[in-house]
Amino acid sequence: MSRGITKRIVFFAVLIIVSGCTKQQARRPIHQSETQQFENSVQANQLQLARETEIIEQWVTAQDNIFSSTPFGTYYHYVNPKNRPIVDPEKINKLYMRLERLDGSEIYDWSVIENPSKNQNALSGVVRGLTFTPIGVETIMAMTSFLAYGSTGDGKLIGPYTPIVARIYIPLNQNK
């Protein structure tokens, strides 16, 4: 008999608890879906890019030289008194590059980049900017981290999300 009474007590207790709930609430998900993580990542990257673009635009405005912009977000300046040509980036065998911070301090001194359009170590902002860069003239390029070393930096001197300035020189004689 005590078994029957226990069942009835448990039944009525459950009935009271269930009837006491006035509205249902969904359980908070433990993990976000991959789609949600991707959307959050896209939004975060767009905000970061907007911040860096604003910083670079302020830097460009503060310069004594007039900079032009590319459709993909690189700003460049050069003085071309002898009307040097711009060559097809695929035909460039080497270029010299120096990296600086926006404050003008050196990150890496001049180095040679062989076959920049095929070289995976060449910055994408520099490679894409070669279509605007004449040979035999030093060109200054300012770019966001997304066109340079991105969210990780280079693991040495360039931190994550660091906009940089690249000084580029493409020699007239590509065979030397």
Secondary structure, 3 states (H helix, E strand, C coil): CHHHHHHHHHHHHHHHHHHHCCCCCCCCCCCCCHHHHHHHHHHHHHHHHHHHHHHHHHHHHHCCCCCEECCCCCEEEECCCCCCCCCCHHHCCEEEEEEECCCCCEEEEEEEEECCCCCCCCCHHHHHHHHHCCCCCEEEEEECHHHCCCCCCCCCCCCCCCCEEEEEECCCCCCC
